[in-house]
Amino acid sequence: MRASFRLGRIAGVPVGVNWSVLVIFLLIAWALSASQFPRAYPGHSAVAYVAAGLAAAVVFFLGLLAHEVAHAVVAKRNGIEVEGITLWLFGGVSELKGEARDPGAELRIAGVGPLVSLIIGLFFGAIAVLLALAGVHGLLLGSLSWLAGINVLLAIFNVLPAAPLDGGRLLRAAVWKATGDRTKASVVAARAGWILGALLIGLGLWQFLAGSGAGGLWLALIGWFLIGAAGQEERQARMGSALRGIRVAEVMTPQPQTASGEMTVADFVDHYLFAYRHSALPLTDQGRPVGLVTLDRVRGIPPERRAATTLAEVSCQADELVLADPDEQLTDLLPRLSECADGRALVVTDQQLVGIVSPSDISRAVQRGHLREQMTGSRS
């Protein structure tokens, strides 16, 4: 999930926000200020309800951010690089570069997020109880009570034993510890995620048909997301098993043909399109990669505009490129590669382009990996 804009850094980790956060933020603020707070605490002005709803929504997302920062900090302490944190429609995601070395590290990284959410919920709950005992009522108490409840609920939901939830990571750590097989543990957690997603879809549709309205549809949407994410995790686990131990240098296409970003699309079509056998062309400046052009991007330019459009204008820009080191494990590259819209990585040494990794390179490596596993299994 890519960030639409960056907020800065926390604990040395870049923090970004996807535009979809605005949707859920406005839904939460609207539900609180237009329905829940006026019904539970009547007699206040519309401005007071809106202010309370907005404040509660902001603090809720700060809690989500704390949840993800905790994941990132513990991951870094366990030797895993963190590329960034992104808040989006379904909460937050910490983009880890690599996997936990052992079940214990997996347990620590996964467990700290729900623990932080639980602590936040208990903190707001304790304040709400103290205020209630002191005779304070109204919107302040209502906001604190809601924040306490939503954070505790978030902690409970996240520890459900199903990928991609934190509970799925905890389940994977347990199965991994019991069997010694990381791939099997990942598949078990992913299958559990698929089952939970199906149950949520069924429950959500039943609630919608029973008249609960948008709440049921939202539950079904969460279930649909879980099924998709769980399926992707299972595919990545099986692929990671086949590719384990393979370096980027072993699968990349070395010394790919390049072009200058100043070349026009018309020149590319006339001189490169049919002579170049690959579907992606890196753009370089003195050997340093500055962009990537694919045939799909070129096709999107109307013929009448190609002579006046440069490759730099239609390319994947430098800050969007997925860069890899030749000695990097291919399994560490895969998560970044799947998030790239163009599906390719440029391999660099000392900032100089030395190769490119494409989906076809990955497919060939997977086939060789499966063949290697079969041969190893037959010999044993």
C-alpha positions, -999 to +999 in steps of 0.1 A: +000+000+000+017+032-012+015+065+007-002+094-010+019+118+011+045+116+038+040+129+074+077+127+084+097+102+105+090+085+138+118+065+154+137+068+122+109+053+101+091+072+073+054+076+080+029+082+052-008+084+047-028+069+018-057+090+005-082+062+016-076+073+052-097+103+045-127+081+038-127+062+071-117+093+090-147+112+077-170+082+083-159+079+119-161+116+126-196+118+110-209+087+128-198+101+161-208+137+157-241+131+138-254+100+155-237+084+185-228+115+206-261+134+201-281+103+209-261+094+240-254+130+252-282+153+241-283+191+247-250+202+232-245+224+202-238+210+167-203+226+169-196+207+201-206+174+185-185+180+154-155+190+175-158+160+197-162+137+167-132+151+149-111+150+181-120+114+188-112+104+151-078+121+152-068+104+185-080+071+172-057+074+142-029+085+164-035+052+183-033+033+150+000+050+143+013+041+177+003+004+170+023+004+138+053+023+152+055-004+179+057-031+152+084-011+134+105-004+165+105-041+176+112-052+141+143-030+139+154-043+173+152-078+158+174-070+129+147-063+103+148-031+082+116-011+081+109+008+048+080+028+062+046+030+078+015+037+059-020+045+073-048+035+049-085+025+047-082-006+069-058+008+095-020+007+091+007-014+077+044-015+085+065-023+054+092-047+067+122-055+045+126-092+052+111-117+076+117-127+112+147-150+118+129-172+142+095-178+158+105-158+189+112-127+168+079-132+149+061-134+182+076-102+196+070-082+164+034-094+160+024-092+196+036-057+204+010-040+182-022-054+199-005-049+232+000-012+225-037-009+214-048-026+246-027-003+268-041+027+250-076+014+255-070+007+292-054+042+296-085+060+282-108+037+301-091+045+334-094+082+327-131+078+319-137+059+351-119+085+372-139+113+355-172+094+361-163+089+398-156+127+400-190+134+386-179+145+351-203+136+324-211+147+288-191+147+256-157+145+272-166+113+291-183+099+260-152+106+238-129+089+263-152+059+267-154+055+229-116+057+226-112+031+253-137+007+237-125+011+201-088+005+211-097-026+232-118-039+203-090-032+179-066-052+201-090-081+203-097-081+166-060-080+157-052-111+178-077-133+160-056-162+147-058-154+110-034-138+085-029-109+077-039-099+112-013-098+140-030-129+154-022-146+122+015-138+128+012-152+163-004-183+149+024-186+124+050-182+151+033-210+171+031-234+142+066-225+131+079-232+166+060-266+168+069-278+133+101-260+124+086-253+090+081-216+082+063-222+049+038-246+065+032-221+093+025-193+068+001-215+048-018-225+080-021-188+090-032-178+055-059-205+054-072-193+088-074-158+073-094-171+044-119-188+068-122-157+089-128-136+058-155-159+046-172-158+080-171-120+081-186-118+046-214-142+055-221-123+088-220-089+071-244-099+043-267-114+069-267-082+089-273-061+058-303-083+048-316-081+083-316-043+081-284-032+098-275-011+067-239+000+060-225-018+091-231-051+075-216-041+042-185-027+060-181-061+078-184-079+044-158-055+029-134-063+057-139-100+051-133-096+014-100-078+021-089-105+045-096-132+019-076-113-007-047-106+016-046-142+030-045-156-005-017-133-014+002-143+018-002-180+009+011-175-026+041-155-013+048-182+013+049-209-013+069-187-037+093-178-009+099-214-001+109-221-038+131-190-039+148-193-005+186-190-008+185-175-043+203-141-047+190-114-070+222-117-091+213-153-100+180-143-116+184-108-130+190-099-166+225-084-165+234-051-183+200-044-198+197-020-227+189+016-215+178+049-229+179+086-220+148+102-205+152+130-231+143+105-259+108+111-273+082+084-273+081+086-311+119+078-313+114+049-289+086+034-310+106+039-342+140+026-330+135+005-298+100-010-298+107-039-322+144-042-317+142-044-279+129-078-268+119-068-233+088-050-222+105-025-199+134-001-206+154+015-178+163+052-182+197+062-170+218+093-165+255+085-166+247+049-156+225+059-127+189+047-130+164+076-131+133+060-145+116+030-161+095+029-192+071+000-199+052-008-231+019-003-213+030+033-204+040+040-240+007+026-253-012+052-232+003+081-252-018+090-283+001+088-316-003+126-322+015+134-289+044+110-291+068+133-309+064+159-282+064+136-252+097+124-237+102+091-220+109+108-187+074+122-188+058+088-190+082+068-170+081+055-134+100+082-116+132+078-096+115+079-062+091+052-073+117+027-085+123-005-068+161-009-063+179-041-053+214-052-045+229-081-065+237-100-032+202-094-018+180-124-011+153-127-037+128-134-010+135-100+005+129-083-028+095-100-035+074-079-011+088-047-026+083-060-061+047-068-055+040-032-045+055-017-076+029-009-103+054-018-130+064-051-113+101-048-119+132-040-099+164-024-111+196-039-097+223-014-088+259-014-075+274+019-063+244+036-078+252+021-112+226+000-131+239-036-135+207-055-141+169-057-141+145-083-125+112-088-142+081-111-135+094-135-161+127-137-143+109-145-110+087-171-128+117-190-141+134-188-107+102-203-091+101-231-116+138-239-109+131-237-072+102-261-074+123-285-095+151-283-069+126-291-041+112-321-060+147-334-067+158-329-031+126-347-020+131-376-043+167-381-032+157-382+004 
